[in-house]
Amino acid sequence: MKPDDEGFLYPSIDQEKCVCCCKCLTVCDYKKEKLKTEEAEDVEKNGYLPQPLIYGARLKDRTALMESSSGGAFTALSDIFLSDGNGIVCSSYNYDSHKQQFHLITDKRDRDNARGSKYVQSDPGNVFTEGEQWLKSNPNKKLLFFGVGCQAAGFKSFMAAKGLSDRVVIVDIICHGSPSPEIWRKYIKNVEEKNGKIEYINLRDKRKGWNRSIAVAKIGSKEVSLQDYRRLYSARLNYRLSCNECPYTKIDRSTDITIGDFWGIEKTHPEQFDELGTSLIIIHSEKGGKLFDRARTSLDYFESDSKKCLQPNLERPSAVSSAREKFWKDYRTHGIDYVIEKYGKKSLISRAKKILKRIF
């Protein structure tokens, strides 16, 4: 895997060594031409539900809830697996390399370090083969995988090819798009050059409430705002182009469970709104249903339906920003400081509007 000029990893194939076995294509779900047909067959064969079951949920433990990006579904589901001595596969942040990397985790302390959203593309590394070897070395144990739609589909296809599907539960996370690792690393190293070594990053700090979260970095005894980067992410300026054609942005998916923020809850379920956030949990399979049933004891939850939980990325991919091409041209010409100032800072007009909105 090698980065392109935007920092996104793509496979680099040595054609002299390739024997045309096509194994790469069998596990590349994104490339499959008959995705919808295959998913329909998968539902029929592998115990998938005719219609997904939909819940809103949040952790009863308010301390753990505060440390989670939304309602803590990741913690509740992974607790079950780790308590049974099983493993989970998820991504966590490396503060030395400033990469989001996948790891196989069997310890709750390591799991806790993986909490919180990081708006940067995760590097899978060798976690697929590590997961395979771990399952073969621990024949009585299982793995719980967390990742966005494309990652979850890849892991699922890989484990199916290895004959290990029955020992894996797949949880995918609602995704808006994968931003450039190149932009993130340039940005965050720039922050460190100006302020010192970063000890902790939280791009969804909920001190002002879940729906008014802020992005901050802890450096020694002070905090530095990362809001300008989050505005860049929200503007969809540096997403991977394939994200704009994502086949996984729908409510019916071929994973076991889908989780994410329950956006719009204040309108569709106002009595359930909580300042510390609520997770949306969509159950697609019997396997996923059994896991959620065990996790219920740690959650305050309620039933919902497909009409009350819909959000853009459960219906369609994020659109390409009209300013994307201009953004990359500016970055290559002027560098990270320039694009952060131009695209990440709030204008005086938008600041004034926000103040007036609060007043009224």
Long-range contacts (C-beta under 8 A, 24 or more apart in sequence): 3-181, 3-182, 6-180, 6-182, 6-238, 6-240, 6-328, 7-180, 7-181, 7-182, 7-183, 7-185, 8-121, 8-178, 8-180, 8-181, 8-182, 8-240, 9-121, 9-123, 9-181, 23-161, 26-157, 26-161, 27-154, 27-157, 27-158, 27-161, 28-154, 28-157, 29-150, 29-153, 29-154, 29-156, 29-157, 29-247, 30-150, 30-153, 30-242, 30-247, 35-247, 39-252, 39-253, 39-254, 42-254, 43-254, 46-165, 46-285, 47-285, 47-286, 47-287, 48-254, 48-284, 48-285, 48-286, 49-283, 49-284, 49-285, 49-286, 49-289, 52-251, 52-252, 52-258, 52-282, 52-283, 52-284, 52-306, 53-282, 53-283, 53-289, 53-292, 53-303, 54-280, 54-281, 54-282, 54-283, 54-303, 54-304, 54-305, 54-306, 54-309, 55-280, 55-281, 55-282, 55-283, 55-292, 55-301, 55-302, 55-303, 55-304, 56-262, 56-265, 56-269, 56-272, 56-278, 56-279, 56-280, 56-281, 56-301, 56-302, 56-304, 56-309, 57-278, 57-279, 57-281, 57-299, 57-300, 57-301, 57-302, 58-274, 58-276, 58-277, 58-278, 58-279, 58-299, 58-300, 58-301, 59-298, 59-299, 59-300, 60-298, 60-299, 60-300, 61-298, 62-276, 65-276, 65-277, 66-206, 66-276, 67-112, 67-115, 67-116, 68-115, 68-116, 68-277, 69-115, 69-116, 69-117, 69-204, 69-261, 69-277, 70-204, 70-210, 70-260, 70-261, 70-262, 70-277, 70-278, 70-279, 71-261, 71-262, 71-274, 71-277, 71-278, 71-279, 71-299, 72-277, 72-279, 72-299, 73-259, 73-279, 73-281, 74-114, 74-115, 74-146, 74-259, 75-111, 75-112, 75-115, 76-295, 76-298, 76-299, 77-144, 77-171, 77-257, 77-259, 77-291, 77-292, 77-295, 78-111, 78-144, 78-146, 79-108, 79-295, 79-298, 80-291, 80-294, 80-295, 81-142, 81-143, 81-144, 81-169, 82-106, 82-107, 82-108, 82-111, 84-142, 85-141, 86-141, 86-142, 86-143, 86-144, 87-131, 87-134, 87-138, 87-141, 87-142, 87-143, 87-144, 88-143, 88-144, 88-145, 88-146, 89-127, 89-131, 89-143, 89-144, 89-145, 89-146, 89-147, 89-155, 90-114, 90-145, 90-146, 90-147, 91-118, 91-122, 91-123, 91-146, 91-147, 93-118, 93-201, 95-198, 95-199, 95-200, 95-201, 98-184, 98-185, 98-188, 98-189, 99-123, 99-181, 99-185, 100-181, 101-125, 102-127, 102-147, 102-151, 103-127, 104-130, 104-131, 104-134, 104-143, 116-201, 116-202, 116-203, 116-204, 117-203, 117-204, 118-201, 118-203, 119-179, 119-184, 119-203, 119-229, 119-230, 119-233, 120-179, 120-181, 120-184, 121-178, 121-179, 121-180, 121-181, 121-240, 122-147, 122-148, 122-151, 123-181, 124-151, 124-154, 128-154, 128-155, 128-158, 131-155, 131-159, 131-168, 132-158, 132-159, 132-162, 132-164, 135-164, 135-167, 135-168, 141-167, 142-167, 142-168, 142-169, 143-167, 143-168, 143-169, 144-168, 144-169, 144-171, 144-291, 145-169, 145-170, 145-171, 146-171, 146-172, 146-173, 147-171, 147-172, 147-173, 148-172, 148-173, 148-175, 148-178, 148-248, 149-173, 149-175, 149-246, 149-248, 149-249, 149-253, 149-255, 150-242, 150-246, 150-248, 152-248, 152-255, 153-248, 153-254, 153-255, 156-254, 156-255, 169-256, 169-257, 169-287, 169-288, 169-291, 170-255, 170-256, 170-257, 171-255, 171-256, 171-257, 171-258, 171-259, 171-288, 172-248, 172-253, 172-255, 172-257, 172-258, 172-259, 173-258, 173-259, 173-260, 174-258, 174-259, 174-260, 174-261, 174-280, 174-311, 174-313, 174-314, 175-243, 175-246, 175-248, 175-249, 175-313, 176-236, 176-313, 176-318, 177-236, 177-239, 177-240, 177-243, 177-244, 177-246, 177-317, 177-318, 178-239, 178-240, 178-243, 179-232, 179-233, 179-238, 179-239, 179-240, 180-238, 180-239, 180-240, 183-232, 183-238, 183-331, 183-336, 183-339, 184-229, 186-335, 186-336, 187-229, 187-336, 187-340, 188-217, 188-229, 190-336, 190-337, 190-340, 191-217, 191-224, 191-226, 192-219, 195-219, 195-222, 195-224, 196-220, 201-226, 203-229, 203-230, 206-275, 206-276, 206-277, 209-275, 209-276, 210-261, 210-274, 210-275, 210-276, 210-277, 210-278, 211-266, 227-344, 228-340, 228-344, 228-345, 229-340, 229-344, 231-343, 231-344, 231-345, 231-346, 232-339, 232-340, 232-343, 232-344, 235-321, 235-323, 235-343, 236-318, 236-319, 236-320, 236-321, 236-324, 237-321, 237-323, 237-324, 237-327, 237-343, 238-324, 238-327, 238-328, 239-318, 239-320, 239-321, 239-324, 241-320, 243-317, 243-318, 244-317, 244-318, 244-319, 244-320, 245-317, 246-317, 246-318, 249-313, 249-314, 249-315, 249-316, 249-317, 249-318, 250-314, 250-315, 251-282, 251-306, 251-309, 251-310, 251-314, 251-315, 252-284, 253-282, 253-284, 254-284, 255-284, 255-285, 255-288, 256-283, 256-284, 256-285, 256-287, 256-288, 256-291, 257-281, 257-282, 257-283, 257-284, 257-285, 257-288, 257-291, 257-292, 258-282, 258-284, 260-311, 261-311, 262-304, 262-309, 263-311, 264-308, 264-309, 264-310, 264-311, 268-304, 268-308, 268-309, 269-302, 269-304, 269-308, 272-302, 280-304, 280-309, 282-309
